Amino acid sequence: MRLPAAWGRPRTVEEGGTEPARSPGLLRDPDFRRLFAATALGQLGDRTVFLAVPLVALIALDATASRSVR
């Protein structure tokens, strides 16, 4: 049985209620935050390089789009 929200949070099993205990969350774990940040920055770098390198090559070689298809 769940208590109304006005009465506070549901009680966990350890407290005699029916709700399972909740973990503090992944974002509170420093190792997970480090992994998440490294993965996000790596993907951002991959996408930047995927776009930037061909554009820099086109500019450096003074090529047009039609000449770069060959």
PAGU-543674 format. One line per field, with one value per atom (N, C-alpha, C): x, y, z; atom name. Coordinates in Angstrom, 3 decimals, padded with zeros to 6 digits. Layout:
residues N
east	(X ...)
north	(Y ...)
up	(Z ...)
atomo	(CA ...)
This chain:
residues 70
east	(000.838 000.000 000.889 000.646 001.430 000.731 001.522 000.989 000.831 -000.113 -000.237 001.036 001.314 002.541 002.631 001.512 001.528 002.086 002.079 002.567 004.057 004.718 006.151 006.426 007.690 008.098 007.642 007.477 007.116 008.225 007.863 008.843 009.465 010.768 011.458 011.140 011.555 011.331 012.010 013.230 013.952 013.202 012.397 011.636 010.239 009.954 008.654 007.642 008.080 007.190 007.320 006.825 006.851 007.774 008.333 009.207 010.628 011.291 012.697 013.571 014.690 015.613 016.196 016.355 016.881 018.371 019.091 020.521 020.711 021.856 022.066 022.134 022.312 022.339 023.740 023.784 025.075 025.848 025.154 025.869 026.575 026.293 027.009 028.306 028.479 029.683 030.769 031.906 032.942 033.507 033.624 034.140 033.184 031.888 030.922 030.927 031.015 031.061 032.267 033.409 034.628 034.456 033.876 033.626 032.652 031.581 030.568 031.170 031.954 032.572 033.570 034.370 035.356 034.672 033.604 032.871 032.234 031.625 030.980 032.008 033.137 034.168 034.785 034.954 035.485 034.561 033.274 032.316 032.266 032.341 032.369 033.603 034.737 035.963 035.867 035.305 035.134 034.286 033.188 032.293 032.936 033.708 034.399 035.436 036.225 037.248 036.610 035.513 034.823 034.400 034.039 033.624 034.797 035.679 036.714 037.829 038.278 039.419 039.114 037.979 037.701 037.573 036.983 036.860 038.223 039.096 040.444 041.196 041.024 041.683 041.173 039.876 039.331 039.883 039.975 040.482 041.981 042.734 044.191 044.555 043.795 044.089 043.414 042.646 041.913 041.051 040.353 039.517 038.069 037.290 035.853 035.172 033.895 033.163 033.143 033.018 032.985 034.336 035.430 036.757 037.076 036.383 036.700 035.966 035.020 034.252 035.068 035.979 036.741 037.490)
north	(-001.171 000.000 001.243 002.158 003.385 004.482 005.240 006.374 007.562 008.419 009.628 010.463 011.213 012.008 013.009 013.485 014.470 013.865 012.557 011.902 011.594 011.947 011.691 010.575 010.215 009.191 007.806 006.864 005.497 004.859 004.023 003.359 002.186 001.976 000.854 -000.426 -001.554 -002.859 -002.905 -002.308 -002.302 -001.521 -000.564 000.263 -000.295 -001.468 -002.082 -001.764 -001.175 -000.848 -001.854 -001.491 -002.398 -001.922 -000.728 -000.193 -000.723 -001.137 -001.550 -000.338 -000.560 000.534 001.043 002.349 002.949 003.189 002.949 003.246 004.752 005.278 006.721 007.244 006.393 006.836 006.764 006.536 006.401 007.705 008.814 010.081 010.498 009.855 010.147 009.340 008.361 007.534 008.218 008.581 009.308 008.513 007.202 006.392 006.425 006.342 006.397 007.775 008.839 010.190 010.359 009.824 009.905 009.142 007.943 007.148 007.859 008.406 009.104 010.318 011.111 012.298 011.925 010.891 010.478 009.963 009.212 008.705 009.843 010.777 011.907 012.758 013.055 013.851 013.100 011.798 011.002 011.006 010.878 010.915 012.296 013.337 014.691 014.888 014.398 014.491 013.718 012.526 011.728 012.457 013.034 013.732 015.009 015.685 016.889 016.545 015.513 015.103 014.608 013.899 013.376 014.512 015.655 016.798 017.712 017.963 018.984 018.571 017.336 016.923 017.049 016.575 016.777 018.264 019.074 020.497 021.175 020.853 021.421 020.968 019.721 019.229 019.967 020.200 020.943 022.359 022.999 024.373 024.398 023.478 023.461 023.141 022.276 021.896 022.816 023.788 024.723 023.968 022.967 022.132 022.573 022.259 022.494 021.181 021.235 020.025 019.047 019.533 018.627 017.958 018.624 018.030 017.037 017.130 016.239 014.908 014.767 013.522 012.431 012.786 011.789 010.855)
up	(000.000 000.000 000.000 -000.908 -000.983 -000.199 000.491 001.227 000.284 000.532 -000.296 -000.222 -001.305 -001.377 -000.227 000.245 001.336 002.624 002.755 003.967 003.902 002.834 002.711 001.731 001.647 000.687 001.157 000.213 000.605 001.440 002.362 003.215 002.477 002.698 002.073 002.834 002.262 002.890 004.255 004.330 005.594 006.666 006.255 007.182 007.438 006.905 007.118 006.018 004.922 003.816 002.682 001.524 000.377 -000.736 -000.629 -001.669 -001.480 -002.572 -002.443 -002.162 -001.493 -001.202 -002.512 -002.643 -003.866 -003.717 -004.807 -004.791 -004.966 -004.575 -004.658 -006.092 -007.078 -008.469 -009.057 -010.351 -011.019 -011.076 -011.217 -011.360 -010.082 -008.968 -007.724 -007.613 -008.504 -008.491 -009.326 -008.725 -009.469 -010.642 -010.502 -011.613 -012.804 -012.541 -013.633 -014.288 -013.473 -014.048 -014.945 -014.518 -015.326 -016.634 -016.562 -017.766 -018.693 -018.139 -018.932 -019.636 -018.912 -019.495 -020.580 -020.339 -021.337 -022.600 -022.439 -023.600 -024.383 -023.687 -024.366 -025.107 -024.478 -025.138 -026.306 -026.178 -027.283 -028.488 -028.245 -029.350 -029.991 -029.182 -029.729 -030.606 -030.139 -030.931 -032.230 -032.186 -033.408 -034.431 -033.986 -034.916 -035.460 -034.620 -035.073 -036.133 -035.877 -036.833 -038.127 -038.023 -039.200 -040.133 -039.588 -040.395 -040.727 -039.771 -039.931 -040.880 -040.827 -041.657 -043.146 -043.646 -045.071 -045.445 -044.557 -044.859 -044.911 -043.986 -043.993 -045.239 -045.639 -046.850 -048.079 -048.162 -049.302 -049.361 -048.201 -048.154 -048.475 -047.889 -048.084 -049.531 -050.175 -051.557 -052.565 -052.065 -052.909 -053.923 -053.433 -054.291 -054.182 -055.199 -055.155 -054.825 -054.557 -054.203 -055.363 -056.592 -057.749 -057.972 -057.632 -057.802 -056.693 -055.564 -054.449 -054.544 -055.483 -055.598 -056.261 -057.117 -057.872 -057.017)
atomo	(N CA C N CA C N CA C N CA C N CA C N CA C N CA C N CA C N CA C N CA C N CA C N CA C N CA C N CA C N CA C N CA C N CA C N CA C N CA C N CA C N CA C N CA C N CA C N CA C N CA C N CA C N CA C N CA C N CA C N CA C N CA C N CA C N CA C N CA C N CA C N CA C N CA C N CA C N CA C N CA C N CA C N CA C N CA C N CA C N CA C N CA C N CA C N CA C N CA C N CA C N CA C N CA C N CA C N CA C N CA C N CA C N CA C N CA C N CA C N CA C N CA C N CA C N CA C N CA C N CA C N CA C N CA C N CA C N CA C N CA C)
